Amino acid sequence: MKVSIHIFALPDQSSEAMRIQEHLAEYGVESTTSSQLSDADMVIALGSVSAPELDDAFLRGAVILPAASLSIQKILSLVIAFVEPSTGLTPHHDSEFSGSDAGQRGVVRIDAVMESIEDAHLLERLAVFLSTTQHISAQLIQAGQMAACLAVCRHASHSLLDLLRASEADEEVADVLQAIAEAVSNALLDVEEGGLEPGPAVERLLDCFHQLSLGLQTASALMIIEETFEDLHTSGRDPSATLIHDVIKLTLTQCEALNEDMAFSWCGHVYLLVAKHLHQFLGSPRTNEESIITFARDQLAPFKDLEEDSLDLDAAAIVMALHMSLVDILKFAEDERPWAHDS
């Protein structure tokens, strides 16, 4: 089976994309490149990929490599590790390609891919890990090799837990990564002690992996929000209708895919972080302050001290209440912004 490779690059990254394409060709690996995402088996993403696009890629079994911070050597080693064993995972009638053999090839392939990006950021490694596992699983399921697929998914689950235990997470995403570890542990427990047949067991683990892709979107959103407020504090900017509008708009955009998937427990982490930081940034009431600042502070006050543990009680109710407050603040800010900022 020929594996399709696509390099997604923005116009100002075209020269870098061409260099990668030339290096891949030296190894006999054909690839395409454009400023649009494709349905390739692997997408080398030099440009930024949105959360909905990442989720869509995961669901169709594609691998998206966030390659903006990786060297060409790392990208090459990852692609080679991904491409070389692929023929061992396609449907065959020859007895050489038994289910157990295909499962072992899948395990080796996952390990090779992860070793090739061991220096990448933790979130990038997790994203590649999950999408690679999904891609291999899709091939094995299509070949009717459910026992082999279960072996791959179990190995992936244990490897994922090892990766999380050995990594030092940034403070803002530590809770999310802990939730990911707990979800994987629970899924493994269901499979290994529940006596499930290969089919239902694979379905349980792959459903867990899909939920974890939402968790990674959450972790990425948390980092973006954290960096946004760090920049605001560093720049010394004062609260304004325009600033409040931009922060709320960013938050709602980051959580759009999570809300559409009704992933309330994940979305809640982002909303609570924004409520805490934005309320703190607005500060204490001041005389003659803009009405939007007073309104936003009052709307966020009930949520500023809520801890992530509260999401375990009723995540949907918390998220819906916070979402309504954020939307109300956004509408108020849109009316209060100076026209000069409305372009």
N, C-alpha and C positions, 0 to 999 in steps of 0.2 A: 504494500500500500504506500502510495506517495503522500507524504505529509506536506500540507500547504503552509508556507510561512509568509507573513505579510508584515511590512515595516510601516507603522503608522507614525507619520512625521508632519509637523506643521511646516508651512512654506519656508520659514527661516531655519528649519532643521534638515532641509533637503540634502545638503552636502554631507552631513553626518550620516543620513540614511543611505546615501550612495556608497559611502565608505564601507558601511556594514554590509551592504548588498554585495560589494566587490569581494570582501573577505569571505563571505559565505560561499560565493561562487568558487573560490579557490579550494574549498572543501567539497565541492560538488553539490552544494545545497542551493537550489533555486528559490528565489523570493520575489515578491512584488513590493512596491512602495507607493504610497499616496497619502494625501492629507485626510482621507476618509477611512473609518474602520471597515474591515471586511469580515467575511465569515470564514476566515482561514482557521486551520487547526491551532496555530500559534500566531499571536500578534505581538510584535516587538514594539511597545508603545514608547516612543520618544516624546510624544505630546501627552497632555493630560487627558485621562479617560474618566468620564463622569461615573458616579455611582450606579445609575440605572444601566449604563452600558456594561459596566463590570458584572452586574447581576445577570444581565441578558447573556453575556459570554459564558458565565458559569452554568447557567441553565442549559445551554446548548453544547456544553462539554468542551469549550475552547479554552486555550491557555493564553492569558494576557500577561506579558512580562513587563512590569513597570521599569523601563530601562533608562530613564532619564539620568539616573545617578550611577549607572553601571559603566565600567570600561568596556571597550570593544572586545577585549580578551574574555571578560566575564560573559558578555552576551554570546560570543562564539561558543564558549564551552557549554553554556546552557543549551543552546540550539542543537549542538552536536549530540549532547546527552539525550535530548528529547527525540531527535530524528533517528539515531542509529538503531535503537532496539524496536522501532515501531513495527517492523515486519513480523516480529514474534507475537504480535497481539491481534493479528487479523484472522478472520475465519479460515481454517484449513481443514481438509479432509484427511490429510496425512497424519498417521498416529504420532509422528514426531512432535506435533503440536497438541499435546494433551492439555487438559484443564490445569493440572498442577504445574506443568511447564510454563504455560502462559501466565499463571499467577506469579511464579517466581520471576519471570521476565518483568512483570509489572512492578514487583517489589524492587528489583535492581534498578529499573528505570526511575522510580521515585527517588531512590537514594542518590543516584547519579545527578539528577536534576538539582536536588537540594544541596549536594556538595559543591556544585558549580557556582552557587550564589551564597555561600556561607558567610560572606562579608557584607551582604546587603542588609538594609534596614529590616528589623523584625517584621514589620507589617508587610513589606514587599515579599519577604520569604514566605510568610503565611499565605499571602494571596496566590503566589505561584504554586505553593504546596497544594492548596485546595483545588485550584483549577487543573493542575496536572493529575491529581487523583481522580477528579471528575472525568477528565478526558480518557484516561486509561479505563476507568470503570465502564464508560459508555461503550468502548470498543469490546470489552469482554462480555457485557450484557448482550450486545448485538450478535456476538459469536455464540451466545447461548451457554457461556462458561460461568455459571453463577457461583460455583464453588471457588473457582479461581478469583472471581471478583470479590467474594467475601474475604479471601485471604489477603488480597490487596488492600481492601478497606480496613481490615483489622490492623494490618501493619501500619497503614497510614495513620490510624487513630493513635496507636501506641507511640509512633514517631512524633506525632503532633504534640502529645503530652510531654514527651521528652524535650522537645524544642521549647515549649512554654516554660518548663521547669528550669531549664538551663539559661534562659534569657532574662535580662534585666529590663523590665518594661518602664517606659516613661510614666510618670505619676498620673498624668491625665487619662491614660488608657489602661492602667493597672486593673481597675474594677472590671472593665470589659473583657480583658484577657483572662481574668479569673473566672468570669462567667463562661467564656469559651471552654476553658479547661473543665469546668463542672459539667457542661453540656456533653462534652466528649466522653468524660468518665461515666456519666449516666447512660449514654448510648451503648458504650462498651459493656457495661454491666447488664443491660437488657439483652444484649446479643450473647455474651459469654455465659451468663447464668440463667438465661430465660429459655434455653433449649429451642431457639428459633431455627426454622429451616433456612437454607442459604438465601432463598428469594426474599422472604420477609426481613431477614437479618441485613441483607444488602440495602433494602429499602429504608430500614431504620437508620443505618449509618449514613447513607447518602442524603437522607432528609436532614440529619444532623449537620452534615457538611454544608448543605444549602443555608441552614440557619446561621452557620458560622460565617458564611460570606456576608450576611447582613451584619454580623458582629464586626467584621473587618471594615465595612462601610462606616459603622458607628465609630470605630477607633480612628479612622481617617478623619471623620468629621470633627471629633473631639480635638485632634491635633490642630486642625485648621482654625477652630474656634479659639483654642488656647493661644495660638500664634497671633491671631487677630487682636486679642486683648493685650497681649504683651507689646505688640506694635503700638497700640493706642496709648498705653501707659508710658512707653519710651518716648513717643512723639510729643507727649504733653498736650494733646488735643483736648479741648473742652467738649462736654456733651452738647449736641445740637440735633435738630430734627433730621438733618441729612445723615449724620453719623448713626443715629438710632435706626433710621430707615435702612441703611446699608447693612448694619449688623443683623437686624431682624430678617431682612431679605436673604442674606447669606445663610442664616440658620434654617429658614424654611426650605431653601433650595437643597441644602445638605440632607435634610430629613424627608424630602419628597418621596423618594423611592421606599424608604422605611415605612412611611405612613401608608403608601399604596399597598405594601405587603402586610399591613397591619402588624408590623413588628414593633409593638408599643414599648416593650421592655427595653429594646435597643434605642429607640428614638428618645425615650425618657432620659437616658443618660446625657444626650446632647442638649435637650431642652433645659434640664436642671442646671447644667454647667453654664448655659447662657443666662438663665435667670439669676444665678448667683453672681456672675461676673458683671453683667450689665447693671444690676441693682447697685453693686459696689461701685461701679464706675460713675453712676449718676450721683453718688454721694448724698450728703444730708441736704434737706430742703434749704433753699437760699431765697432771699428776697429778690423779686423782679426776675425770677428765672422763667424760661420758656414754659408754656403750659404743657407741651409735649413731655418735658422732663418730669414734671409733677405727675402727669398721667401715667407715664411708663413706670415710674417708681412705685406708684400705688398699685398698678396692675401686677407687678412682679413681687411685691412685698410678701404675699402669702406663700410664695414658693422658694424664697431665697434661702431658707434654712432647712428645706427638705433634703434628706440624705438619700443616697441611691437605694438603701434598704427599703425605703417606702415603696419602690417600684414592685417589690415582691408582693405587696398587699393588693394593689389595684393599679397596675401600670396604665391600662386603657383610660381609666378615669382621670389620672394625673396628666397624661399626655393630652387628652382632649381638652381639659381645662386650661392647660398651659398653651395649647395651640390657639384656642379662642382668644386668650389674652395677647399672644404675640400678633395675631392677625389684627386685633383691635388697635394695638400700638402701631402696627405698620400703616393702617389706614389713617390714623391720626397724624403720623409723621409725614405721610404723603401730602396731606393738606397743608401742613405747616412748613414744608421745605421751601426755601427760596427758589424762585423760578430758574435762577441761574444754574441750579444743580439738577434740573429735571430733564436734561438732554439725554 
